[in-house]
Amino acid sequence: MKVSVIIINYNTFALTCSCIDSVLVHTKGVDYEVILVDNASSECAPALFTQKFPSIQCIVNPENNGFAKGNNLGISLATGDIILLLNSDTYLTEDSISITANKFISDKQIGVACCRMVYPDGGLQYAARRFRSISWEMLDLFRFILKVLPYKKRAQLMLGKYFKNDFNTNCDWVSGAFFMFRKELLQQLPGHKLDERFFMYGEDHLWCWQIQQLGYSNKFFSDTTIVHINNGSTSIEKQLKLRQTMLAHELLIMKERKGEGISYRLFALIYGAKENGRNAIKYFWMKMTGKMVNYFPINPFNASMRY
């Protein structure tokens, strides 16, 4: 078994070098290759990566056409049986790649696998998720109801922020920061590649749903941990634009899953109200503190796949 590690770089030379170095240092229990895709960075010459790490392949993409297309470009040159999409702002502290890849040997039904993730300060990240639904949204709104359930049942029901990432479990979708799957699985997807409709954000959710539709189970494994820096923008305007994009993508995925009937429209109403309400609170808080943001809530019933 061989693992092809695909890393996308866009103007993050230092972070990407740290990521690559951690892979080379800690990956011992499996054959692997590292394929770096530079998405038209202007920070430095991509050749600096191969000078620093002669064992890796570096693909120079002439334009930044998004996370999904960049990964598909890397996958097109991959020779491994297993593909790992690894964010450039992650780093390994143990042999997480081998530990996770070996899960595929004993379980042929694994679609996508992800491992535990923490911030550099040790804070937990929510790597395992449930697909949103009307019932999930209502339980999240009235979360006191969940307190009657034992922790493990509550965690498996909701995942995300309700889950301490302290046991292995099936999940609906996982974080794209560490996204592992069999290469042969791509032959069952449209176009024999990962869906490229989203430029950025929400791809992991979409891909997991498509893979689950093929009959595979997506898995979260708690027995190995990586660090995901995940530094968000300090600009409230950028944060709100990001949340708008994520909300829109969530609605588009729900529309694909459920169609455009009453169920979808009710979900869109509840979810859109929750998210736009949260964003409005952020906006007015920043307005009160003197930082103006040009932000307008999106119409949750006017979602389009053109991204």
Buried (B, 14 or more C-beta within 10 A) or exposed (E): BBBBBBBBBBBBBEBBBBBBBBBBEBBEEBBBBBBBBBBBBEBEEBEBBEEEBEEBBBBBBEEBBBBBBBBBBBBEEBEBBBBBBBBBBBBBEBBBBBBBBBBBEEEEEBBBBBBBBBEEEEEBBBBBBBBBBBEBBEBBEEEEEBEEBEEEEBBBBBBBEBBEBEEBBBBBBBBBBBBBBBBEBBEEBEEEBBBBBBBBBBBBBBBBBBBBEEEBBBBBBBEBBBBBBBEEEEEBBEBBBBBBBBBBBBBBBBBBBBEEEEBBBEBBBBBBBBBBEEBEEBBEEBEEEEEEBEBEBBEBEEBEEEB
